[in-house]
Amino acid sequence: MLFDTHCHLDAAEFDQDREPVIQRAQAAGVGGVLIPAVEVSNFETVRTLAHSFSQGAYALGIHPMYVERAEIADLDLLRNALTTYRTDSKLIAVGEIGLDFFIPEISQGPSREKQEQFFLAQLELAREFNLPVLLHVRKSQDIILKYLRRCVVPGGIAHAFNGSFQQAEQFISLGFALGMGGAMTYSRALQIRRLATEIGLDSLVLETDAPDIAPEWLTDPRRNEPAEVARIAQVFAALRGISELDLIQATGQTALRVCPRLSVWLS
C-alpha cells in the first residue's frame, strides 16, 4: 500500500481546500495518511481530521520547534490524551517529537535544555504506552541516538532523514525506519540519494511532510500535499532500478513493521 507516513494535513496552508487535497490523494492511490500533532492545542484537531476520512491516522506529541512555548503541564496533557485514546485504532504513534539544532535560537542554552527535557519525557511516554515514535532529527542525530539508547522505545520513523550512512545504520539498529520524501527528488541531494539507494527497503518508508519539503517539480505554488507521495515513489523506484509497484509494496511493509497499528488501513 502507498503510505504517506508524515503529513501535516491540519496545517493552515490547507484551510481553504483540505477536502480537495484529500480527494486528490485518494485519486493518486494513497492508501494512508499519517498526521502528527505538533503541540497540545492541535491534539484534538489531528484526531478529528484523521477520523474524517478512511485513509487518515494520527500521532500525538510536542514538536521540538514548539517546545519553547510549551509548559511542563503539557506533558501531563499528552499523557492524558494517550490514556484517553489508547484504544483508538487510528492513534499510531507518539509524534512529532525530537530535537532541532538547526535553528540557532533554540539550539543552545535553556532552549536546548528544554528541548531535551521534553524529548526524553516523551520517549518515556512512548515506552509506557508501547507506541513507536515519529522523530524530528534536524542537525541532532547523535544526541537523539544517545537518548534512544537511554530510553528504549518500540522503534518508529526518523522523519526526513538527512544524516550520515553510519548514523542511519544506528537508527536502523534501534528499530527505526528512515523517511524518504521530496528532498530525495533533487539531483543535487547526493547524501539523501545515497541513503535511498544503498539502504535496504526494509528500513525505508515514504512521506511528504506536506505542506513542507516540496519535491523538485513543484514550482508555483511550492505547497506540498499528500498526493505527491505517488510521484515521489516513482522517482524513488527509478533511483533503485525497480518497479514502482515493488517499491510501494516494500516501503509499505516497512511502515507496517515499524508502526504496527498502521494496519488500521488494511482492515
LINSUL-V515606 format. One record per residue. N is the residue number from 0. RES is the residue in one letter. OMEGA is omega in whole degrees, -180 to 180 (999 if undefined). NEAR is the number of other C-alpha atoms within 8 Angstrom. Layout:
N_RES_OMEGA_NEAR ; N_RES_OMEGA_NEAR
//
This chain:
0_M_179_9 ; 1_L_-178_12 ; 2_F_162_14 ; 3_D_-171_14 ; 4_T_179_14 ; 5_H_-176_13 ; 6_C_179_16 ; 7_H_-175_11 ; 8_L_178_10 ; 9_D_-174_10 ; 10_A_-178_8 ; 11_A_180_5 ; 12_E_-179_7 ; 13_F_-174_11 ; 14_D_-176_8 ; 15_Q_-175_5 ; 16_D_-175_7 ; 17_R_-179_9 ; 18_E_175_6 ; 19_P_177_7 ; 20_V_178_12 ; 21_I_-180_10 ; 22_Q_178_8 ; 23_R_177_9 ; 24_A_178_13 ; 25_Q_180_10 ; 26_A_179_8 ; 27_A_178_8 ; 28_G_179_9 ; 29_V_-175_17 ; 30_G_-180_10 ; 31_G_178_13 ; 32_V_-179_14 ; 33_L_-173_14 ; 34_I_179_16 ; 35_P_172_15 ; 36_A_177_17 ; 37_V_177_14 ; 38_E_-175_11 ; 39_V_-175_11 ; 40_S_179_6 ; 41_N_177_9 ; 42_F_-177_13 ; 43_E_179_7 ; 44_T_-178_9 ; 45_V_178_14 ; 46_R_180_11 ; 47_T_180_8 ; 48_L_180_10 ; 49_A_180_15 ; 50_H_-176_10 ; 51_S_178_7 ; 52_F_-169_7 ; 53_S_-178_7 ; 54_Q_-175_10 ; 55_G_171_14 ; 56_A_-173_15 ; 57_Y_174_15 ; 58_A_-179_16 ; 59_L_179_15 ; 60_G_-180_16 ; 61_I_-176_14 ; 62_H_-179_14 ; 63_P_180_14 ; 64_M_177_7 ; 65_Y_-179_10 ; 66_V_-176_12 ; 67_E_-179_10 ; 68_R_179_5 ; 69_A_175_8 ; 70_E_177_7 ; 71_I_179_6 ; 72_A_179_6 ; 73_D_177_9 ; 74_L_175_11 ; 75_D_177_8 ; 76_L_175_9 ; 77_L_178_11 ; 78_R_-180_9 ; 79_N_-180_8 ; 80_A_178_9 ; 81_L_177_10 ; 82_T_-178_7 ; 83_T_-172_7 ; 84_Y_-175_8 ; 85_R_178_9 ; 86_T_177_6 ; 87_D_-175_6 ; 88_S_-180_8 ; 89_K_173_12 ; 90_L_-169_14 ; 91_I_-169_14 ; 92_A_168_14 ; 93_V_-178_14 ; 94_G_10_15 ; 95_E_180_16 ; 96_I_178_16 ; 97_G_-179_12 ; 98_L_177_13 ; 99_D_179_14 ; 100_F_178_12 ; 101_F_-178_7 ; 102_I_-174_7 ; 103_P_-174_7 ; 104_E_-177_6 ; 105_I_-173_12 ; 106_S_-179_11 ; 107_Q_176_10 ; 108_G_-177_7 ; 109_P_-180_6 ; 110_S_178_11 ; 111_R_179_11 ; 112_E_179_9 ; 113_K_175_10 ; 114_Q_-177_13 ; 115_E_177_9 ; 116_Q_-179_8 ; 117_F_180_12 ; 118_F_-180_12 ; 119_L_-180_10 ; 120_A_-179_9 ; 121_Q_171_12 ; 122_L_179_13 ; 123_E_176_10 ; 124_L_178_9 ; 125_A_178_15 ; 126_R_-180_12 ; 127_E_-177_7 ; 128_F_178_8 ; 129_N_180_8 ; 130_L_172_12 ; 131_P_-179_15 ; 132_V_173_16 ; 133_L_-170_15 ; 134_L_168_12 ; 135_H_-168_14 ; 136_V_-174_14 ; 137_R_179_11 ; 138_K_-173_8 ; 139_S_-172_10 ; 140_Q_-174_10 ; 141_D_179_7 ; 142_I_177_7 ; 143_I_177_11 ; 144_L_177_10 ; 145_K_-179_8 ; 146_Y_179_9 ; 147_L_176_11 ; 148_R_-180_8 ; 149_R_-178_6 ; 150_C_-175_10 ; 151_V_179_8 ; 152_V_-178_13 ; 153_P_176_12 ; 154_G_-178_12 ; 155_G_-176_14 ; 156_I_170_13 ; 157_A_-171_14 ; 158_H_177_12 ; 159_A_-173_12 ; 160_F_-179_11 ; 161_N_178_7 ; 162_G_180_8 ; 163_S_177_7 ; 164_F_180_7 ; 165_Q_176_6 ; 166_Q_178_10 ; 167_A_-180_10 ; 168_E_179_8 ; 169_Q_176_9 ; 170_F_-179_12 ; 171_I_-180_11 ; 172_S_179_7 ; 173_L_174_9 ; 174_G_-178_10 ; 175_F_166_13 ; 176_A_-180_17 ; 177_L_-179_14 ; 178_G_179_14 ; 179_M_-177_15 ; 180_G_-173_15 ; 181_G_-179_13 ; 182_A_-179_12 ; 183_M_-175_13 ; 184_T_-180_12 ; 185_Y_-178_9 ; 186_S_-180_6 ; 187_R_-178_4 ; 188_A_-170_10 ; 189_L_-178_7 ; 190_Q_-180_8 ; 191_I_179_11 ; 192_R_175_10 ; 193_R_178_8 ; 194_L_-176_9 ; 195_A_-176_13 ; 196_T_-174_9 ; 197_E_179_6 ; 198_I_-179_8 ; 199_G_180_7 ; 200_L_175_10 ; 201_D_177_9 ; 202_S_-178_12 ; 203_L_176_15 ; 204_V_180_14 ; 205_L_178_14 ; 206_E_172_15 ; 207_T_-168_20 ; 208_D_178_12 ; 209_A_11_14 ; 210_P_-176_15 ; 211_D_179_8 ; 212_I_179_11 ; 213_A_175_13 ; 214_P_-172_14 ; 215_E_-173_9 ; 216_W_178_4 ; 217_L_-177_10 ; 218_T_-178_6 ; 219_D_2_4 ; 220_P_180_5 ; 221_R_-178_7 ; 222_R_175_10 ; 223_N_176_14 ; 224_E_-171_12 ; 225_P_178_14 ; 226_A_-177_14 ; 227_E_180_11 ; 228_V_179_15 ; 229_A_179_11 ; 230_R_174_7 ; 231_I_177_13 ; 232_A_178_12 ; 233_Q_179_9 ; 234_V_-180_9 ; 235_F_-179_12 ; 236_A_179_12 ; 237_A_177_10 ; 238_L_-178_10 ; 239_R_-177_8 ; 240_G_179_6 ; 241_I_179_9 ; 242_S_177_8 ; 243_E_180_10 ; 244_L_179_6 ; 245_D_179_8 ; 246_L_-179_13 ; 247_I_180_11 ; 248_Q_-178_10 ; 249_A_-180_10 ; 250_T_176_14 ; 251_G_177_12 ; 252_Q_177_10 ; 253_T_179_14 ; 254_A_179_15 ; 255_L_180_11 ; 256_R_-175_7 ; 257_V_177_14 ; 258_C_-170_12 ; 259_P_-178_9 ; 260_R_172_10 ; 261_L_178_12 ; 262_S_173_8 ; 263_V_-179_8 ; 264_W_-177_9 ; 265_L_-175_5 ; 266_S_999_4
//
